Amino acid sequence: MADYTIIADVSSYIISVLRKRMCPEPIPSPNNIEVSSPASQDVDYILGVYLYDIKEENDVARPGMVRKGRVQLQQPPKPYSLYYMVFINGSGQAGLKDGDLQKIFGRVAQIVNDHNSVLPNELQNWLETREPPIVLSQAVISLEEKVRVWSAINKPYQISLFYKAAPVFLSSETIVTPPRVVDAEFGLHIAR
């Protein structure tokens, strides 16, 4: 089961894929793509990836207790959805024209479509269990919801892309030792 760093690992995966596929065209350097908030001031990058929400997913089937050793059980992991906004940094877009911005967003959408899933084992290679892939898909949210995300960070709305990464299973550290069987009763019934 994935450790608590899985959330940061998903963000790092997104950045890594974008840096490999977007440079040197349409973005000149991998350093121009960062995990950041649009609220950050005086930062020097062009494309930002902002994790703006994390929700527990109650609709996703959860695995049962996980066996740890011979007699211990671990609480099952909980599934989460991570919500990302991909945006152009306002202070880093000097010299970019509207057409350039549209090319950048088009390329991001193309890359995400082509690289839309990752196995947790690829992000955390020590995982012993095979978990379902984490799928990156377009977040289904309205323009009003997008404006609210921008308003929450006190910035005016800008064109941006919104994605959902799910399911992200987060392990539990709770270990349960079930009671030992101390008494057993057996019966025999003959059916006619």
C-alpha atoms as one frame of an Amber mdcrd trajectory, in Angstrom:
protein
   0.000   0.000   0.000   1.257   3.430  -0.915   2.806   5.532   1.823   1.763
   9.105   2.681   4.257  10.504   0.162   2.082   9.193  -2.693   0.364  12.587
  -3.024   3.684  14.363  -3.585   4.789  11.483  -5.831   1.775  11.990  -8.128
   2.584  15.707  -8.397   6.224  14.883  -9.163   5.128  12.413 -11.847   2.994
  15.061 -13.577   5.867  17.576 -13.489   8.351  14.978 -14.734   6.197  14.023
 -17.742   5.524  17.662 -18.635   9.216  18.572 -18.378  10.265  15.666 -20.621
   7.647  16.343 -23.305   7.315  20.158 -23.348  10.941  21.207 -23.521  12.512
  22.798 -25.495   9.273  23.461 -27.424   6.935  25.154 -26.503   8.687  25.811
 -23.151  12.439  26.462 -23.353  13.652  24.848 -20.117  12.448  22.178 -17.651
  13.030  24.762 -14.919  10.122  26.732 -16.400   7.640  24.067 -15.172   6.990
  23.891 -11.418   4.635  22.646  -8.725   3.391  25.964  -7.414   0.400  28.035
  -6.426  -0.743  30.900  -8.641  -0.668  32.972  -5.439   3.134  32.666  -5.187
   4.753  36.018  -5.886   7.997  36.791  -7.713   8.617  33.283  -8.979  10.335
  32.592 -12.255   8.584  29.818 -14.172   6.102  29.673 -17.036   3.846  26.679
 -16.352   2.527  25.820 -12.899   0.815  22.719 -11.538  -1.271  23.477  -8.460
  -2.861  20.837  -6.226  -5.986  22.673  -5.087  -8.128  19.912  -3.532  -7.926
  16.412  -2.064 -11.140  14.443  -1.541 -11.757  11.047  -0.012 -13.586   8.854
  -2.526 -16.424   6.903  -0.939 -17.611   5.475  -4.275 -14.376   3.564  -4.932
 -14.254  -0.023  -3.690 -11.797  -0.371  -0.838  -9.742  -3.501  -0.329 -10.155
  -5.425   2.912  -7.728  -5.671   5.796  -4.146  -6.294   4.701  -2.209  -9.178
   6.223   1.012  -8.131   8.009   3.071 -11.084   9.075   1.405 -14.189  10.455
  -1.020 -12.765  12.997  -1.400  -9.031  12.350  -3.730  -7.137  10.067  -3.413
  -3.580   8.783  -6.401  -1.295   8.256  -7.267  -1.015   4.540  -6.043   1.988
   2.551  -8.437   4.859   1.787  -8.947   6.056  -1.786  -8.557   9.754  -2.579
  -8.913  12.002  -5.621  -6.376  14.756  -6.223  -7.510  17.862  -8.110  -4.964
  19.879 -10.072  -5.006  23.166 -11.914  -2.432  23.702 -14.677  -1.903  27.414
 -15.293   0.408  29.947 -16.920   2.332  31.964 -14.330   1.337  35.620 -14.644
   4.770  36.949 -13.675   6.555  34.429 -15.905   4.680  35.038 -19.140   6.559
  38.168 -20.209   6.916  38.072 -23.957   4.285  35.356 -24.460   1.439  36.178
 -26.823  -2.070  34.716 -26.664  -1.163  32.281 -29.440   1.837  31.062 -27.407
  -0.380  30.450 -24.380  -2.839  28.464 -26.470   0.001  26.336 -27.871   1.229
  25.619 -24.330  -2.244  24.561 -23.171  -2.747  22.477 -26.299   0.530  20.681
 -25.688  -0.321  20.058 -22.001  -3.690  18.562 -22.993  -2.003  16.373 -25.611
   0.616  15.124 -23.136  -1.937  14.349 -20.423  -4.098  12.477 -22.944  -1.092
  10.374 -23.999   0.265   9.782 -20.462  -2.920   9.600 -18.452  -2.117   6.828
 -15.978   0.666   5.594 -13.748   0.975   2.553 -11.511   1.657   3.337  -7.845
   4.526   0.785  -8.035   6.245   3.110 -10.526   6.018   5.978  -8.057   6.948
   3.954  -4.973   9.035   1.009  -6.135   9.065  -0.658  -2.699   5.336  -1.454
  -2.905   4.699  -5.169  -2.574   1.040  -5.148  -3.543  -0.234  -4.435  -7.029
  -2.565  -1.458  -6.864  -4.850  -0.094  -9.580  -3.429   2.619 -11.836  -3.823
   6.263 -10.894  -5.698   7.817 -13.818  -5.333  11.471 -14.757  -8.508  12.789
 -16.409 -10.148  16.113 -17.133 -11.921  17.331 -13.980 -15.597  17.783 -14.736
 -16.208  21.203 -13.196 -18.129  24.242 -14.350 -16.704  27.649 -15.225 -18.152
  28.953 -11.930 -16.194  26.332  -9.984 -13.038  27.256 -11.885 -13.571  30.925
 -11.038 -14.030  29.954  -7.363 -10.655  28.167  -7.353  -9.013  31.335  -8.650
 -10.972  33.502  -6.210  -9.872  31.334  -3.271  -6.276  32.425  -3.951  -7.279
  36.056  -4.565  -6.426  36.008  -8.253  -8.618  36.916 -11.217  -9.702  33.995
 -13.376  -7.309  32.958 -16.143  -7.694  30.220 -18.692  -6.345  27.015 -17.152
  -6.705  23.249 -17.318  -8.230  21.213 -14.488  -7.422  17.543 -13.878  -8.362
  14.809 -11.442  -5.936  12.027 -10.427  -7.704   9.000  -8.935  -7.833   6.611
  -7.216  -4.867   7.360  -4.987  -4.839   4.765  -2.193  -3.275   6.018   1.017
  -2.168   3.360   3.492  -3.025   3.228   7.171  -0.500   2.789   9.962  -3.076
   1.116  12.224  -2.135  -2.499  12.933  -4.719  -4.803  14.476  -3.899  -8.045
  16.237  -7.037 -10.196  16.139  -7.820 -12.231  19.271  -6.399 -15.743  19.343
  -8.718 -18.701  19.027  -8.792 -20.328  22.461 -11.882 -22.506  22.179 -13.383
 -24.344  19.237 -16.511 -26.484  19.057 -17.289 -28.937  16.285 -20.435 -30.919
  15.568 -21.415 -33.669  13.202 -24.785 -33.879  11.542 -25.826 -36.768   9.317
 -28.346 -35.874   6.627 -30.830 -38.469   5.372
